[in-house]
């Protein structure tokens, strides 16, 4: 029975500390932090555990039925088991059986690495059919996101029924690739199969965690019209890639790409009537402020943002009032953020604008 294969276990056969000894284990107990909808998904998360279990030897004396049954069935010493559970469901599969500890350890590393990109965000239920296809394709030999993405695309073409929800599989792969800046997995074919929703989600995630390389790769696959649309596509919490890029200490090139794409940041507002520069000011993100006010390939303030944004758009964004009547510069000064305040002033923010009620200025 030694080797790679896939069979599902009945619940009564799930390995436990009573029936087997756990040799190695990896657990994915929470929704990935980079997922914008993590709060919503927390209640439906899929907890995945992978481990090597050593079959217990103390199965009775030679006179017991269980002893002779184990000999006849050649029960292997070590099993690689993947278990998944949620609040309403449980399932388990055996992927590898061996009598050799070294073989078990090698299988553990290979299979664990193969599964990680699929289960790390704790939203995907695996199927026996998909696992069989991955084993047949020897995905465990090289389980980088790029390699796995190519194998998944091939599986879809050859066996579309291997999983009932391919969009969830795409999402897990793409978000894992973004977190690792693995641009090989972010080619246009995978994103095209996932559709606009997946591409927008990938852009938001890349902007959120500062994966500039991934962000540029995804943007490069899009037409100018599609860029404008998907950069401003909100998630379940109402935030888009532009907002995530400006409020996080993100890769400077990400903001430059957003400006170059033609997004008018003077017209992007949150529910609290904050524009992207307000968000950058609130988090002291001077890099985003500077990047939004200079040409991507030029020096400071040799702007195409003053060209591509136009002077009017830039001044409008720099001096816009939020819901409390504050400009981005006022926000920076209130928070004591010197770097972002200086960046705003250098970009052309007006320090003499007054708050409508108190008539206070940034000074």
C-alpha distance (Angstrom), angle and dihedral (degrees) to the residues before:
residue distance angle dihedral
X1 . . .
X2 3.82 . .
X3 3.80 115.4 .
X4 3.81 144.3 52.8
X5 3.79 117.6 -42.8
X6 3.78 137.3 132.7
X7 3.77 128.4 -124.9
X8 3.77 130.1 155.9
X9 3.78 120.2 -124.2
X10 3.76 126.4 -134.4
X11 3.77 111.5 -121.4
X12 3.82 91.7 -109.7
X13 3.81 88.5 57.5
X14 3.81 96.5 52.9
X15 3.83 107.3 126.8
X16 3.79 114.8 -109.4
X17 3.78 134.9 172.6
X18 3.81 86.2 -94.4
X19 3.79 95.1 56.5
X20 3.81 101.6 31.4
X21 3.78 143.6 9.4
X22 3.81 117.6 -111.4
X23 3.81 109.4 -129.0
X24 3.84 100.9 174.6
X25 3.79 134.0 -0.4
X26 3.79 142.5 -177.3
X27 3.80 121.4 -171.3
X28 3.81 131.1 -165.5
X29 3.81 101.5 -162.5
X30 3.79 104.7 161.4
X31 3.77 143.2 43.8
X32 3.78 112.1 -92.9
X33 3.80 110.6 -93.0
X34 3.80 93.0 -132.0
X35 3.80 91.8 62.0
X36 3.83 107.8 106.0
X37 3.80 91.9 -148.8
X38 3.79 95.8 47.6
X39 3.81 93.7 124.2
X40 3.79 91.4 54.9
X41 3.79 93.3 44.1
X42 3.80 96.1 46.7
X43 3.80 93.0 86.4
X44 3.83 91.5 51.2
X45 3.79 98.3 40.0
X46 3.80 120.2 143.8
X47 3.79 111.0 -136.4
X48 3.80 110.9 -151.7
X49 3.79 125.0 -163.8
X50 3.78 124.5 -174.7
X51 3.75 122.3 -173.2
X52 3.77 150.4 147.2
X53 3.78 112.9 -113.2
X54 3.78 123.1 -163.7
X55 3.80 111.7 -144.4
X56 3.78 110.6 -121.9
X57 3.79 116.0 -108.0
X58 3.75 96.8 -157.6
X59 3.79 94.5 88.5
X60 3.76 96.2 139.1
X61 3.76 137.6 -83.5
X62 3.79 125.3 -47.9
X63 3.79 87.4 -97.2
X64 3.81 93.4 60.4
X65 3.81 123.4 97.5
X66 3.83 92.2 -131.9
X67 3.79 91.3 57.6
X68 3.81 94.7 54.9
X69 3.80 92.3 40.1
X70 3.82 90.2 55.6
X71 3.81 90.7 50.6
X72 3.79 93.2 48.5
X73 3.84 92.1 47.1
X74 3.81 92.5 44.3
X75 3.77 93.9 -134.0
X76 3.84 106.6 -152.1
X77 3.78 119.4 -124.6
X78 3.81 97.1 -128.9
X79 3.80 132.5 34.6
X80 3.80 128.4 -172.5
X81 3.79 104.8 -142.0
X82 3.79 130.8 -175.4
X83 3.80 115.7 -161.6
X84 3.79 126.6 -173.5
X85 3.76 128.9 -172.8
X86 3.78 141.7 171.1
X87 3.77 132.2 174.3
X88 3.80 90.2 -78.7
X89 3.79 108.1 25.0
X90 3.81 144.5 43.6
X91 3.79 133.2 -172.9
X92 3.81 137.8 166.9
X93 3.80 136.1 -168.0
X94 3.79 133.6 -169.6
X95 3.82 110.9 -139.8
X96 3.80 102.1 171.6
X97 3.80 136.8 24.2
X98 3.79 124.8 -172.4
X99 3.77 143.3 153.0
X100 3.80 92.1 -144.4
X101 3.81 122.1 85.7
X102 3.82 93.8 -153.7
X103 3.79 90.3 52.2
X104 3.79 89.2 49.0
X105 3.82 91.5 51.7
X106 3.81 92.2 48.7
X107 3.79 90.9 48.7
X108 3.79 90.7 48.2
X109 3.82 93.1 56.4
X110 3.81 94.8 43.0
X111 3.79 97.5 44.7
X112 3.80 93.9 40.8
X113 3.80 90.6 53.6
X114 3.80 91.1 46.6
X115 3.80 92.9 52.8
X116 3.79 99.1 41.1
X117 3.84 97.5 80.7
X118 3.80 89.2 52.3
X119 3.81 100.2 45.6
X120 3.80 104.4 29.1
X121 3.81 95.7 96.3
X122 3.82 90.9 49.3
X123 3.81 96.6 -131.7
X124 3.81 103.7 100.3
X125 3.80 129.2 89.0
X126 3.79 110.4 -155.2
X127 3.79 123.0 -142.7
X128 3.78 129.8 -143.6
X129 3.80 89.8 -123.5
X130 3.81 93.2 54.6
X131 3.81 91.1 47.0
X132 3.82 90.2 50.8
X133 3.80 90.6 51.3
X134 3.80 91.8 49.5
X135 3.80 91.3 49.3
X136 3.81 91.3 46.8
X137 3.81 90.1 51.4
X138 3.82 89.5 49.6
X139 3.81 89.8 -125.3
X140 3.79 88.7 162.3
X141 3.84 89.6 71.9
X142 3.82 92.2 69.9
X143 3.77 115.0 6.9
X144 3.79 99.8 173.6
X145 3.83 112.1 140.3
X146 3.81 90.5 -110.3
X147 3.80 94.6 52.0
X148 3.79 92.2 43.3
X149 3.80 91.1 49.3
X150 3.82 91.5 55.2
X151 3.81 91.2 48.4
X152 3.81 91.6 49.2
X153 3.81 91.2 51.2
X154 3.82 89.3 51.8
X155 3.82 91.4 48.6
X156 3.81 91.1 52.3
X157 3.80 90.5 53.8
X158 3.82 94.6 45.6
X159 3.82 101.2 34.6
X160 3.82 112.7 15.1
X161 3.81 91.0 171.5
X162 3.81 93.7 61.7
X163 3.81 88.9 98.4
X164 3.83 130.7 20.0
X165 3.82 95.1 -146.3
X166 3.79 113.0 40.7
X167 3.80 92.4 166.9
X168 3.82 88.6 65.3
X169 3.83 89.8 50.2
X170 3.82 90.8 49.9
X171 3.77 91.2 48.3
X172 3.79 94.1 52.5
X173 3.81 91.9 48.0
X174 3.79 95.8 45.8
X175 3.80 95.8 46.3
X176 3.80 89.8 48.6
X177 3.82 89.9 50.0
X178 3.81 90.9 50.0
X179 3.80 91.9 50.9
X180 3.82 89.6 52.7
X181 3.82 95.9 38.7
X182 3.81 88.0 -124.5
X183 3.79 99.8 160.6
X184 3.81 93.3 -180.0
X185 3.81 89.0 75.5
X186 3.80 92.5 49.3
X187 3.78 98.0 67.9
X188 3.77 119.3 138.2
X189 3.82 94.6 -104.5
X190 3.80 94.4 62.3
X191 3.80 93.0 42.8
X192 3.80 91.4 46.4
X193 3.80 90.8 53.6
X194 3.81 89.5 49.7
X195 3.80 93.4 49.3
X196 3.80 132.8 -145.0
X197 3.79 94.6 -50.8
X198 3.80 91.8 59.2
X199 3.81 92.8 44.8
X200 3.81 91.7 50.8
X201 3.80 90.1 48.3
X202 3.81 90.7 50.6
X203 3.82 91.1 50.4
X204 3.81 91.5 50.0
X205 3.80 91.9 48.9
X206 3.81 93.1 47.5
X207 3.80 90.5 49.4
X208 3.81 91.8 46.6
X209 3.79 96.9 53.6
X210 3.79 98.5 31.8
X211 3.81 99.1 -111.1
X212 3.79 95.2 159.5
X213 3.79 94.5 169.5
X214 3.80 91.9 53.6
X215 3.80 91.7 44.2
X216 3.82 92.1 53.5
X217 3.80 91.7 45.9
X218 3.81 92.9 52.7
X219 3.80 93.2 44.2
X220 3.81 90.7 51.6
X221 3.82 90.8 61.8
X222 3.82 93.5 57.2
X223 3.77 133.8 85.5
X224 3.85 116.5 -122.7
X225 3.81 90.7 -104.2
X226 3.81 92.7 48.7
X227 3.82 91.1 48.8
X228 3.79 92.4 56.5
X229 3.78 91.8 46.9
X230 3.81 100.2 46.2
X231 3.81 96.7 40.4
X232 3.79 87.5 61.3
X233 3.82 96.7 40.6
X234 3.84 107.3 118.8
X235 3.79 127.2 -138.5
X236 3.81 124.8 -133.8
X237 3.81 88.9 -77.1
X238 3.81 92.2 54.5
X239 3.81 97.5 -109.3
X240 3.80 126.1 124.8
X241 3.81 135.0 -159.6
X242 3.80 92.5 -92.9
X243 3.80 92.0 57.8
X244 3.81 93.6 45.6
X245 3.81 91.2 50.4
X246 3.79 94.8 50.9
X247 3.80 98.6 42.9
X248 3.81 95.7 47.2
X249 3.78 128.0 68.2
X250 3.76 86.1 -110.9
X251 3.78 135.0 165.5
X252 3.81 106.9 -67.7
X253 3.80 92.1 -134.1
X254 3.81 89.9 62.2
X255 3.80 92.7 64.6
X256 3.80 89.8 43.1
X257 3.82 89.4 54.1
X258 3.81 90.3 50.3
X259 3.81 91.6 51.7
X260 3.81 92.2 44.7
X261 3.81 90.1 50.9
X262 3.80 89.3 64.6
X263 3.81 100.4 -109.6
X264 3.81 108.0 158.4
X265 3.81 101.1 -137.0
X266 3.80 89.6 -169.9
X267 3.81 87.1 69.1
X268 3.83 99.3 45.2
X269 3.80 111.9 95.3
X270 3.79 136.1 169.9
X271 3.79 124.5 -138.7
X272 3.82 87.8 -89.9
X273 3.80 89.8 54.4
X274 3.80 92.6 -108.1
X275 3.78 117.9 148.9
X276 3.84 121.6 -149.7
X277 3.80 92.5 -92.1
X278 3.82 90.3 55.1
X279 3.81 88.0 53.9
X280 3.80 91.7 49.4
X281 3.80 90.8 48.1
X282 3.81 92.4 50.4
X283 3.82 91.2 54.9
X284 3.83 96.9 37.5
X285 3.79 89.2 -117.0
X286 3.79 97.6 162.6
X287 3.82 91.7 163.2
X288 3.80 91.5 64.4
X289 3.79 92.0 46.9
X290 3.81 91.9 50.5
X291 3.80 93.5 44.2
X292 3.79 92.0 50.9
X293 3.79 91.2 55.4
X294 3.77 103.4 48.4
X295 3.76 139.6 60.8
X296 3.80 111.8 -94.0
X297 3.80 93.3 -125.3
X298 3.80 99.2 30.0
X299 3.78 139.1 72.5
X300 3.77 128.5 -82.1
X301 3.79 111.9 -53.2
X302 3.80 93.0 -5.6
X303 3.68 79.2 124.9
X304 3.58 135.7 -161.9
X305 3.78 80.0 168.3
X306 3.72 83.0 65.0
X307 3.84 82.5 43.3
X308 3.78 102.1 34.3
X309 3.78 96.5 31.7
X310 3.83 88.3 34.8
X311 3.79 122.1 -136.9
X312 3.78 91.8 -89.1
X313 3.82 94.4 52.9
X314 3.79 93.3 46.5
X315 3.80 94.3 48.2
X316 3.78 89.8 46.1
X317 3.82 92.2 53.2
X318 3.80 94.2 42.6
X319 3.80 94.5 50.4
X320 3.81 101.9 32.8
X321 3.80 118.2 129.5
X322 3.81 119.8 -128.2
X323 3.80 125.2 -145.2
X324 3.81 90.2 -74.1
X325 3.78 94.5 48.5
X326 3.81 95.8 -103.7
X327 3.80 128.4 137.1
X328 3.82 120.1 -141.9
X329 3.82 88.1 -103.8
X330 3.83 91.3 53.9
X331 3.81 89.4 50.7
X332 3.82 92.0 52.0
X333 3.78 92.2 47.5
X334 3.81 93.1 47.5
X335 3.81 89.7 52.2
X336 3.79 92.9 45.5
X337 3.81 93.1 -120.3
X338 3.79 104.3 155.7
X339 3.81 98.6 178.6
X340 3.78 96.3 51.5
X341 3.84 91.3 43.3
X342 3.80 90.2 52.6
X343 3.80 91.4 47.2
X344 3.79 90.5 51.6
X345 3.80 92.4 49.3
X346 3.80 91.8 48.7
X347 3.79 89.2 49.2
X348 3.81 89.6 55.8
X349 3.82 106.4 -93.8
X350 3.83 113.4 164.6
X351 3.83 110.1 -122.4
X352 3.82 92.7 -167.6
X353 3.81 98.7 65.8
X354 3.80 111.0 118.8
X355 3.78 129.4 -137.2
X356 3.84 104.1 -113.9
X357 3.84 96.4 -124.8
X358 3.79 107.1 30.2
X359 3.82 94.3 27.9
X360 3.81 88.2 -139.8
X361 3.79 118.2 151.1
X362 3.80 128.0 -149.4
X363 3.81 86.9 -96.2
